[in-house]
Amino acid sequence: MRKQVKLVFGPGKEIDLAVEAEEVLSFEASRQWLDEQFVRLGCEPMRGSGKVLVADKILGVAAALGPEGFKDAAVALDYARAASGALSKALLRVDVPKQTLSY
């Protein structure tokens, strides 16, 4: 079964990623990859408490990479594998300007 991740960066700026179910990372591996990217890209916590949820990491990494970052096929695949594994959903919509996730 194929997993899909739709990234929205604004009107007309959408990127569709797909990954086969057997390629999706486990929850722990997904969390680790997102943690590493969140730190590497210099993402900031979205909440005043400093608590960073998995959803915040998915949004933060997407925002930091931007549309240009997803042109790298390896980065796009790794992101799709991690985002899908972190939330265990077949379809995930990441809306960066609205800072929302839906599935």
C-alpha positions in Angstrom: 0.0 0.0 0.0 1.3 3.4 -1.0 1.6 6.3 1.5 1.2 9.8 0.2 2.4 13.1 1.6 1.1 16.4 0.1 3.2 19.5 1.0 1.5 22.9 0.6 3.7 26.0 0.5 1.1 28.4 -0.9 -1.3 28.8 -3.8 0.1 26.7 -6.7 3.1 25.6 -4.7 2.3 22.0 -3.8 4.5 18.9 -3.8 3.2 15.4 -3.8 5.4 12.7 -2.4 4.7 9.0 -2.3 6.4 6.0 -0.6 5.7 2.3 -0.6 4.4 1.0 2.8 7.4 -1.3 3.2 9.8 1.8 2.9 8.1 3.7 5.7 10.3 4.1 8.8 9.2 2.8 12.2 7.9 5.3 14.7 11.3 5.4 16.5 13.3 5.8 13.4 10.9 8.4 12.1 11.2 10.4 15.3 14.9 10.1 15.3 15.2 11.4 11.7 12.8 14.3 12.4 14.7 15.2 15.6 18.0 15.2 13.7 16.6 17.3 10.9 14.9 19.7 13.2 18.2 20.5 15.0 20.3 20.4 11.8 18.0 22.9 10.1 17.9 25.2 13.1 14.1 24.9 13.6 12.6 26.7 16.6 9.9 25.4 18.9 6.5 26.7 18.0 5.2 26.7 21.5 6.1 29.1 24.3 6.5 26.1 26.6 9.4 24.9 24.5 7.6 21.5 24.0 8.1 20.2 20.5 5.4 17.7 19.2 6.0 15.3 16.4 3.6 17.4 14.3 5.7 20.5 15.0 8.8 18.7 13.8 7.0 17.6 10.6 5.9 21.2 9.9 9.2 22.8 11.0 11.3 20.6 8.8 9.1 21.1 5.8 9.2 24.9 6.4 13.0 24.9 6.8 13.5 22.9 3.6 11.0 24.8 1.6 10.1 23.9 -2.0 13.7 24.0 -3.1 14.8 21.5 -0.5 12.3 18.9 -1.8 13.9 19.0 -5.2 16.5 16.7 -3.8 14.9 13.3 -4.4 16.8 11.7 -1.5 15.6 14.4 1.0 12.0 14.1 -0.4 12.0 10.4 0.0 13.5 10.5 3.6 10.9 13.1 4.6 8.0 11.1 3.2 9.3 7.9 4.9 9.6 9.7 8.3 6.4 11.8 8.2 4.4 8.7 7.2 6.0 6.6 9.9 5.6 9.2 12.6 1.9 9.4 12.1 1.0 6.0 10.6 -1.4 7.6 8.1 -1.9 6.6 4.4 -2.4 10.3 3.4 -0.9 13.3 5.1 -1.3 16.9 4.1 1.3 19.3 5.5 0.2 22.9 5.0 3.2 25.1 5.9 1.6 28.6 5.7 -1.4 27.5 7.8 0.9 25.4 10.1 -1.6 22.5 10.0 -1.5 18.8 9.4 -4.5 16.8 8.2 -5.0 13.2 7.3 
